[in-house]
Amino acid sequence: MQKLLIRLGINAVALYTAIYLLSGRGITHQFENWWEILWLALIFGLVNALVRPVVIAMSCPLLILTLGLGTLLINTLMFVIAGWIGTQFGVGFEVDGFMPAFLGALIVSVVSALLSLFFHDEPRKHRPRPRRD
């Protein structure tokens, strides 16, 4: 449960950062409070957990051919899908074009990676102490 809450918080901060930085530059939103960002982060997490593996499996030859750079396009698609689904529930954002979506996905990836370094969402493994004989 703790891992899920940490991931939700990291996604919320990353999404808010991307939307804030690109607001007025191809991304429009109508957030009124922080609960909406959390709902959007939950939607983004579900899209990444359910849709992304299917898209990666279907585009495996492309990923091999581009040496993994195709994942940037997949991240862009997930960013757009999360915004569209969120808009259906009244908590999303709209992306006007490929470049704002690409930059938004790139910002979300970088911020999420940096925050994951500081907030470890993996439990620490207990190392046994060496015995003194």
N, C-alpha and C positions, 0 to 999 in steps of 0.2 A: 504494500500500500504506500509506503514511504517513497519507493522508487517511482511509482506512478505519479505521485504528487510533485516530486522534483522534476520529472519530465514535463508535466503539465505547466509548471511554473517557468521552466526554461523555454518551452514553446511559446508561452504567452509573452514573455519578454522579447523573444526573437521576432515574433510576428508584430508586436507593437512597434519595435524598432524599425522594421522594414516598412510598415505602413506609415509611420510617422515621417521617416526620411523621404519616402516617395509620394507623400500626400501632396496633391496638386501637380504632380509630374507623371500622371498616368494612372494613379490609384485614387479612388474616391471611397470614402467610408462615412458612416454615421454612428460612431460610438458615443454613447452618453455616459457610460460608467464602466468600471473595471470588470464587472461581471460578464459583460459582453466579450471582452478580450479573452476571459477564461473559457467561455463557451466556444469561441472561435478556435482557441488552442486545443480544446477537446475534439472539435470537428477535424482540425488539422492532424491531430494524432491518430484519429480513427481512419482518415483517408490514407495516411502513411502506413498504417498497420494492415488495412484491408485491400486497398487498391494498388498501392505501390509494388508489392511483391508480384502481383499478376502482370503489371506492366513491365516490370524488370524481366520476368520469365518470357514474356512474348517478344521482348526486344533484345534478347541475349545476343543474337548475331551482331546487331548494331553496336552493342556495348563492347563486344570483343573487337570489332572492326575499328572503333574509335578509341580503343584503349581506356575505356571507362569515362570518357568525356561526355558520352551520351547520358550519363546520370544527371548532368546539369539540365538537360532537356526534360528528363523525367521529373526532377525537382520542380522545374518551372510548371509542368503540367499539374503536379500535386498542389502547388501554390494556387493556381487558377481554379482547380476543382474545389479546394477548401473554401476559397472566397465565394464561389458560386453557390455551394451548398449552404454556407453561412448566410448568404443573402436570402435564400429561400426561408430561413428561420428568422430573418431580421437582424442578424448580428454579423454580417459579412462585409465584404468590400468588393468593389468592381475594378477590374484591370482593363485599361484601354490600350491593348496592343501587346506585342511580344516582348519588346525591350523592358517596359516596366515590370512585367511578370518575371522575366529573366533576372533583372536586378533585385527584385523582391525575394526571389528564391535564393539568390546568391547571398543576400544579406541575412536571410533566415538561417542559411547553412553556416555562415561564418559566426554569427552571434551564438547560435546553438552550440557549435563546437567549442567556442571560447568559454561559454558558461558551463559546459559539461566538464571542462578542465578544472574549474573552481568548485563546482558542486558535484562531487562524485555521486552518481546514481547507482553505482555498484557497491554492494555491501563489502566491508573490509573482511578479509579472511583472517581468522585467528591463527597466529603462528605459535606453535608450542615453544615454551622456553627450553633451552638446553638443560639437560640434567647435570647436576654436580655430583660427581662420585667421590 
